[in-house]
Amino acid sequence: MNVLEVNGLCKSYRNFALKEITFSVPEGCIAGFIGVNGAGKTTTLRSILGLARPSAGQIRVFGLDMAKDAKEIKDRIGVVFDDGQFYMELTLKEMKNVLAPAYSSWSEQDFAGWLDRFALLPGQRICELSKGMRMKFALALALSHKAELLLMDEPTSGLDPLIREEFLHVLTDYMEQGGKGVLFSTHITSDLDKVADMLIMIDRGRIVFQEEKDALMDSYRIVKGDPALLDDETRRLFMKLEENGFVFTGITKEADYVMRRMPGVLLERAAVEDIMLANLSGAEAAEKQRGA
Ligand code: ATP
């Protein structure tokens, strides 16, 4: 079963549009939603939640239609957004008192447990929290009402590696409860190397791919070799190619053919970031390479 289904979602701003966004998150899956700055990740998440009004498309969560059952759906999802979620002058306890009554399955005991685990004090003011502490507070709230789907927008950006590691552990523990799903936007792709089951890439408002992470990682290889091996035909085997004096580095989906056609090259596994950069639309990829 899919905990989230997005079908044909469109949303236009003056200089940007989401174009028929379609993807799904199956139960038991941590889905990483990847794309460069401005690709449309936040706009997609805001449209799913009805915070931005889409011009077309259907959102189904737990099989329910967002257009008809928004109240029940929102009761069952946890949202962790980068900013704008809280009244900064309130203490954690006061903010919790504002939000908790909205949820039918709120658990004071779970909330106290999460604050403890995250070393947060109920009497602290939100404006006094660091960015990492605010993210932990948002996560504590989301996890204290037994959310079955977590929607998170760049939850790890700006966090130090220690907090990111802890955050990833919390996510793994959460999934172990069963029956849950996570959609997690990020451009810190190394986090996804560790925890994601599925990757969904968006670029310039369009979905480029949705694939299981392991299958995706198996289908790409980084190739390094002598530039003398490059000709018109072999160049076409690479989605992205950089030449630097004595060595070229490319990324390919045709590793077997590359090995036959280009003897002596070295092949390595690609990271999520390599795959993301290889799938940027042409002009932007060229720009990135020039900037690198
Ligand atoms: P980032 O990684 O930088 O957060 P993103 O992938 O989340 O990027 P969005 O925030 O969805 O990208 O922005 C996509 C595009 O939509 C950008 O060009 C942005 O300027 C535009 N946009 C977002 N919100 C609005 C708005 N309220 N009005 C007009 N344009 C907007």
Boltz pocket constraint, residues with backbone or C-beta under 6 A from the ligand:
constraints:
  - pocket:
      binder: B
      contacts: [[A, 13], [A, 14], [A, 15], [A, 16], [A, 35], [A, 36], [A, 37], [A, 38], [A, 39], [A, 40], [A, 41], [A, 42], [A, 43], [A, 44], [A, 187]]
      max_distance: 6.0
